[in-house]
Amino acid sequence: MTKYNPSNQRIKRTYFDFLKEAQRQSEDSVDAAAKALARFEDDTRHRDFKTFHHAQAIAFKRRLANRDSVVTGERLSKATQHATLAALKKFFQWLAQQPGYKSRLTYTDADYFSLSDKDTRVATARRTRPVPTLAQIKHTLACMPHTTEIEQRNRALVAFALLTGARDSALASVKLKHVDLAAACFHQDAREVKTKFSKTFESFFFPVGDEVLQIVTDWVHHLREQKLWGHDDPMFPKTEIGIGSSQQFEPVGLLREHWSDASPIRKIFKQAFTDAGLPYFNPHSFRSTLAMAGQTMCQTPEQLKAWSQNLGHESVLTTLYSYGTVATNRQAEIIKGLAGGDSARDMRELEAAMSLIRFMRQSGQAVSQS
């Protein structure tokens, strides 16, 4: 059976360059498009894209719905189906405008990759994801061992994620020079720190407890004063693997190198929460924890704006929509509290909401009327 189609390979390479250079999409986005196209080509046995007909899209969509996930062994989720089909729709719309394909493809044929309205709503519905409380994170930190250098690094990693709200890619690439203890600041310089959308911004340490700050402070002092590491050395160095006392390969120390990706970081988080007797919370979930804490701590629109900016968001709405979901238990408390008719409290909350709207309008941010 044919493993690839030379003509398809050439046009796909052109498309990937278009996504990366013209559309400025990340490597992950390009990889997702490549994966979707690979699935479609496997389904059509690598038929030339020039022979594309909307019947192929219908057949592929039907078979995709019945395909099992390699990871879970269960049927592919609606979200995965939606993402795959959206990537294919975008590709064939682009392809229909390319020389050599214009006369063979119809732009609207790509619409046959669309899911039904019902399935699209299921795929794109926002669902509540587990978010750790500050108490759970602090409990985990208290349970983490810190005798060896590797254990100290792991504990400082979890503490730093809470202290700054940094994404795991930023944690993997941060250098000592980016952390200013005196200013209580993490300089997320996109030239060296892997930030989302390569955005450069300052993250001042969130007020999450002196014990959390102390863990990070002790680790920085250890690297600078005990190991004599400099500005360009990693804040969280990768583990060195060597022959241990058991004459087997095992962790033996730290290398003066960054992790190549965030996979080891997620493993450290998973182990930490498991050992603390809690469900696994990934590094990104800490951002939701901080966003929810901001809703409680911030008393003015200006404070909420500063809190949002500290997470790297240009708009307060991003923080509220993406991370600021009210916890289910808190939602129940609020609804039950409304029955009490606390007019004074209602008035305070109304005034706070109106103050936020005025602040957003003055700063030029759109306010939804829905």
C-alpha positions as CSV (number, residue, x, y, z in Angstrom):
1,M,0.0,0.0,0.0
2,T,1.2,3.5,-0.9
3,K,2.9,5.2,2.1
4,Y,2.9,8.7,0.7
5,N,2.0,10.8,-2.4
6,P,4.9,13.0,-3.7
7,S,2.5,15.6,-5.0
8,N,0.7,15.8,-1.7
9,Q,4.0,16.0,0.2
10,R,5.1,19.0,-1.8
11,I,1.9,21.0,-1.4
12,K,1.7,20.2,2.3
13,R,5.2,21.5,2.8
14,T,4.1,24.8,1.1
15,Y,1.1,24.9,3.3
16,F,3.1,24.4,6.5
17,D,5.4,27.2,5.5
18,F,2.3,29.4,4.9
19,L,1.0,28.6,8.4
20,K,4.3,29.3,10.1
21,E,5.6,32.3,8.1
22,A,2.4,34.0,6.9
23,Q,-0.1,33.0,9.6
24,R,2.6,33.2,12.3
25,Q,1.4,30.0,13.9
26,S,3.4,28.0,16.4
27,E,5.1,24.7,15.8
28,D,2.4,23.0,17.9
29,S,-0.3,24.4,15.6
30,V,1.6,23.3,12.5
31,D,2.0,19.9,14.0
32,A,-1.7,19.7,14.7
33,A,-2.5,20.5,11.0
34,A,0.1,17.9,9.9
35,K,-1.6,15.3,12.1
36,A,-5.0,16.0,10.7
37,L,-3.8,15.7,7.1
38,A,-2.0,12.5,7.9
39,R,-5.3,11.0,9.2
40,F,-7.1,12.1,6.1
41,E,-4.5,10.7,3.8
42,D,-4.4,7.4,5.6
43,D,-8.2,7.2,5.2
44,T,-8.1,8.0,1.4
45,R,-5.0,5.8,0.9
46,H,-2.9,8.8,-0.1
47,R,-5.0,9.8,-3.1
48,D,-3.8,13.0,-4.8
49,F,-5.4,16.1,-3.3
50,K,-6.3,17.1,-6.9
51,T,-8.9,14.4,-7.0
52,F,-10.6,15.6,-3.8
53,H,-14.4,15.4,-3.8
54,H,-16.8,16.3,-1.1
55,A,-17.8,12.7,-0.8
56,Q,-14.4,11.9,0.6
57,A,-15.0,14.5,3.4
58,I,-18.3,12.9,4.2
59,A,-16.9,9.4,4.4
60,F,-13.9,10.5,6.4
61,K,-16.1,12.4,8.9
62,R,-18.2,9.2,9.4
63,R,-15.2,7.0,9.9
64,L,-13.5,9.5,12.2
65,A,-16.6,9.4,14.5
66,N,-16.1,5.7,14.9
67,R,-12.4,5.7,15.4
68,D,-10.8,4.8,18.7
69,S,-8.2,6.9,20.4
70,V,-4.7,5.4,20.5
71,V,-4.2,6.9,24.0
72,T,-7.4,6.0,25.8
73,G,-8.8,3.2,23.6
74,E,-12.2,4.9,23.6
75,R,-14.0,6.7,20.8
76,L,-12.4,10.0,19.7
77,S,-14.0,12.9,21.6
78,K,-16.1,15.4,19.8
79,A,-13.4,18.0,20.6
80,T,-10.8,16.0,18.8
81,Q,-13.1,15.4,15.9
82,H,-13.9,19.1,15.7
83,A,-10.2,20.1,15.8
84,T,-9.3,17.6,13.1
85,L,-12.1,18.5,10.8
86,A,-11.5,22.3,11.3
87,A,-7.8,21.8,10.3
88,L,-8.8,19.9,7.2
89,K,-11.4,22.5,6.2
90,K,-8.9,25.3,6.5
91,F,-6.4,23.4,4.4
92,F,-8.7,22.6,1.5
93,Q,-10.1,26.2,1.5
94,W,-6.5,27.3,1.1
95,L,-5.7,24.6,-1.5
96,A,-8.7,25.6,-3.7
97,Q,-6.9,29.0,-4.2
98,Q,-3.5,27.5,-5.3
99,P,-2.2,27.2,-8.9
100,G,-2.9,23.8,-10.3
101,Y,-5.7,23.2,-7.9
102,K,-8.1,26.1,-8.6
103,S,-9.6,24.3,-11.7
104,R,-10.0,21.0,-9.9
105,L,-11.3,21.9,-6.4
106,T,-14.4,23.9,-5.3
107,Y,-13.9,26.2,-2.4
108,T,-17.2,25.3,-0.8
109,D,-16.4,21.6,-0.9
110,A,-14.3,22.1,2.2
111,D,-17.5,22.9,4.1
112,Y,-18.4,19.2,4.1
113,F,-15.7,18.8,6.8
114,S,-18.0,20.6,9.3
115,L,-19.6,18.8,12.2
116,S,-23.3,19.2,12.8
117,D,-24.4,22.1,14.9
118,K,-25.3,19.8,17.8
119,D,-21.9,18.1,17.7
120,T,-20.1,21.4,17.4
121,R,-21.8,22.7,20.5
122,V,-20.8,19.5,22.4
123,A,-17.2,19.9,21.1
124,T,-16.8,23.5,22.0
125,A,-18.7,23.6,25.3
126,R,-16.7,25.0,28.2
127,R,-16.4,22.5,30.9
128,T,-15.3,22.9,34.5
129,R,-11.8,21.6,35.0
130,P,-10.3,20.6,38.4
131,V,-8.6,23.5,40.0
132,P,-6.5,23.2,43.2
133,T,-7.1,25.4,46.1
134,L,-4.3,27.4,47.7
135,A,-4.6,25.1,50.8
136,Q,-4.2,22.0,48.6
137,I,-1.1,23.4,46.9
138,K,0.5,24.5,50.2
139,H,-0.3,21.1,51.7
140,T,1.5,19.5,48.7
141,L,4.5,21.7,49.2
142,A,4.6,20.8,52.9
143,C,4.6,17.1,52.0
144,M,7.3,17.3,49.4
145,P,10.7,16.1,50.6
146,H,13.7,18.4,50.3
147,T,16.7,16.5,51.5
148,T,18.5,16.1,48.2
149,E,19.3,18.7,45.7
150,I,16.8,17.2,43.2
151,E,14.1,17.2,45.8
152,Q,14.8,20.9,46.6
153,R,14.6,21.8,43.0
154,N,11.2,19.9,42.6
155,R,9.7,21.7,45.6
156,A,11.0,25.1,44.4
157,L,9.5,24.4,41.0
158,V,6.0,23.9,42.4
159,A,6.4,26.9,44.7
160,F,7.6,29.1,41.8
161,A,4.6,28.1,39.7
162,L,2.3,29.3,42.4
163,L,4.3,32.4,43.2
164,T,4.3,33.6,39.5
165,G,1.5,31.8,37.6
166,A,4.1,30.9,35.0
167,R,3.3,28.4,32.3
168,D,5.2,25.2,32.2
169,S,7.1,26.2,29.1
170,A,8.3,29.3,30.9
171,L,9.3,27.3,33.9
172,A,11.4,25.0,31.7
173,S,13.3,28.0,30.2
174,V,13.7,30.5,33.0
175,K,17.3,31.5,33.9
176,L,18.5,32.9,37.2
177,K,18.9,36.4,35.7
178,H,15.1,36.5,35.1
179,V,14.3,36.2,38.8
180,D,14.8,39.3,40.9
181,L,14.2,38.5,44.6
182,A,14.8,42.1,45.7
183,A,12.0,43.4,43.3
184,A,9.9,40.2,43.9
185,C,9.7,39.9,40.1
186,F,10.0,37.3,37.3
187,H,11.1,39.0,34.1
188,Q,9.4,36.9,31.4
189,D,11.7,38.0,28.5
190,A,10.4,36.3,25.4
191,R,13.9,36.4,23.8
192,E,14.9,33.7,26.3
193,V,11.8,32.6,28.2
194,K,9.2,30.6,26.3
195,T,6.1,32.6,26.8
196,K,2.7,32.3,25.1
197,F,2.7,34.3,21.8
198,S,6.3,35.3,22.6
199,K,5.0,38.0,24.9
200,T,7.4,39.9,27.2
201,F,6.0,41.0,30.5
202,E,6.8,41.3,34.2
203,S,5.2,38.9,36.8
204,F,5.5,40.2,40.3
205,F,5.2,37.6,43.0
206,F,1.6,36.9,44.0
207,P,0.8,37.3,47.7
208,V,0.3,33.5,48.3
209,G,2.2,33.2,51.6
210,D,5.7,33.8,53.0
211,E,6.4,30.1,53.2
212,V,6.0,29.8,49.4
213,L,8.3,32.8,48.9
214,Q,10.9,31.3,51.3
215,I,11.1,28.0,49.4
216,V,11.9,29.9,46.2
217,T,14.3,32.3,47.9
218,D,16.3,29.4,49.5
219,W,16.6,27.7,46.2
220,V,17.9,30.7,44.4
221,H,20.4,31.3,47.2
222,H,21.5,27.7,46.9
223,L,22.2,27.9,43.2
224,R,24.0,31.3,43.5
225,E,25.9,30.9,46.7
226,Q,26.4,27.1,47.1
227,K,26.8,26.0,43.5
228,L,28.1,29.4,42.3
229,W,25.9,29.5,39.3
230,G,25.6,32.7,37.2
231,H,22.9,34.7,35.5
232,D,22.6,32.5,32.4
233,D,22.3,29.2,34.3
234,P,18.9,27.6,34.5
235,M,16.6,28.2,37.5
236,F,15.4,24.7,37.3
237,P,18.1,22.5,35.8
238,K,17.5,19.1,34.2
239,T,18.3,15.9,36.1
240,E,21.6,14.2,35.5
241,I,21.3,10.4,34.9
242,G,24.3,8.2,35.7
243,I,25.4,4.9,37.3
244,G,24.3,5.0,40.9
245,S,25.3,3.0,43.9
246,S,23.1,0.1,42.7
247,Q,25.1,0.0,39.5
248,Q,22.1,1.0,37.5
249,F,21.1,4.2,35.7
250,E,19.4,6.6,38.1
251,P,19.3,10.3,39.0
252,V,22.6,11.4,40.4
253,G,22.4,15.1,40.4
254,L,21.7,18.2,38.3
255,L,23.0,19.3,35.0
256,R,23.8,22.9,34.1
257,E,21.2,22.7,31.3
258,H,17.5,23.5,30.7
259,W,14.9,20.9,30.1
260,S,14.2,20.5,26.4
261,D,10.4,20.6,27.1
262,A,7.9,20.7,29.9
263,S,7.2,16.9,30.2
264,P,9.5,16.4,33.2
265,I,7.8,19.3,34.9
266,R,4.4,17.7,34.6
267,K,5.8,14.4,35.9
268,I,7.1,16.3,39.0
269,F,3.8,17.9,39.6
270,K,1.9,14.6,39.2
271,Q,4.3,12.8,41.7
272,A,4.0,15.6,44.2
273,F,0.2,15.6,44.3
274,T,0.0,11.8,44.3
275,D,2.4,11.6,47.3
276,A,0.3,14.3,49.1
277,G,-2.8,12.1,48.6
278,L,-4.4,14.5,46.2
279,P,-5.5,14.2,42.6
280,Y,-3.1,15.4,39.9
281,F,-3.3,19.1,39.1
282,N,-1.1,20.2,36.1
283,P,1.0,23.4,36.2
284,H,-1.5,25.3,34.1
285,S,-4.2,24.8,36.7
286,F,-2.3,27.0,39.1
287,R,-3.2,30.0,36.8
288,S,-6.9,29.2,37.5
289,T,-6.1,29.1,41.2
290,L,-4.5,32.5,41.1
291,A,-7.3,34.0,39.0
292,M,-9.9,32.8,41.5
293,A,-7.8,34.1,44.4
294,G,-7.7,37.5,42.6
295,Q,-11.5,37.7,42.5
296,T,-11.5,37.4,46.3
297,M,-8.4,39.6,47.1
298,C,-8.9,42.4,44.6
299,Q,-11.2,45.2,45.9
300,T,-11.0,47.7,43.1
301,P,-11.0,47.5,39.3
302,E,-7.4,48.8,39.3
303,Q,-6.3,45.9,41.5
304,L,-8.1,43.4,39.3
305,K,-6.4,44.9,36.3
306,A,-3.0,44.6,37.9
307,W,-3.7,41.0,38.9
308,S,-4.7,40.2,35.4
309,Q,-1.7,41.9,33.9
310,N,0.5,39.9,36.3
311,L,-0.8,36.7,34.6
312,G,0.3,38.1,31.2
313,H,-3.2,39.1,30.1
314,E,-3.8,42.4,28.2
315,S,-7.5,42.4,29.1
316,V,-9.2,41.7,32.4
317,L,-11.9,39.9,30.4
318,T,-9.3,37.3,29.4
319,T,-8.7,36.5,33.1
320,L,-12.4,36.4,33.9
321,Y,-13.5,34.4,30.9
322,S,-10.7,32.0,30.7
323,Y,-9.7,31.5,34.3
324,G,-12.2,33.2,36.5
325,T,-15.0,30.6,36.6
326,V,-16.7,30.6,40.0
327,A,-16.1,27.3,41.7
328,T,-19.2,25.1,41.9
329,N,-19.4,25.1,45.7
330,R,-19.0,28.9,45.8
331,Q,-21.7,29.1,43.1
332,A,-24.1,27.2,45.4
333,E,-23.3,29.5,48.3
334,I,-23.9,32.6,46.2
335,I,-27.3,31.3,44.9
336,K,-28.4,30.3,48.4
337,G,-27.3,33.6,49.8
338,L,-29.5,35.4,47.4
339,A,-32.6,34.0,49.1
340,G,-31.6,35.9,52.3
341,G,-32.1,39.2,50.6
342,D,-28.9,40.9,51.9
343,S,-29.6,44.2,50.3
344,A,-26.5,45.9,51.7
345,R,-24.3,43.2,50.3
346,D,-26.2,43.2,47.0
347,M,-25.6,47.0,46.7
348,R,-21.9,46.7,47.4
349,E,-21.6,44.0,44.7
350,L,-23.6,46.1,42.3
351,E,-21.4,49.1,43.0
352,A,-18.2,47.0,42.5
353,A,-19.6,45.7,39.1
354,M,-20.5,49.2,37.9
355,S,-17.1,50.5,39.0
356,L,-15.4,47.7,36.9
357,I,-17.5,48.6,33.9
358,R,-16.6,52.3,34.2
359,F,-12.9,51.4,34.5
360,M,-13.0,49.2,31.4
361,R,-14.7,51.8,29.3
362,Q,-12.2,54.4,30.4
363,S,-9.4,52.2,29.4
364,G,-10.9,51.5,26.0
365,Q,-12.0,47.9,26.6
366,A,-15.2,46.6,25.1
367,V,-18.0,45.7,27.4
368,S,-20.5,43.1,26.4
369,Q,-24.2,44.1,26.5
370,S,-25.5,40.5,26.3
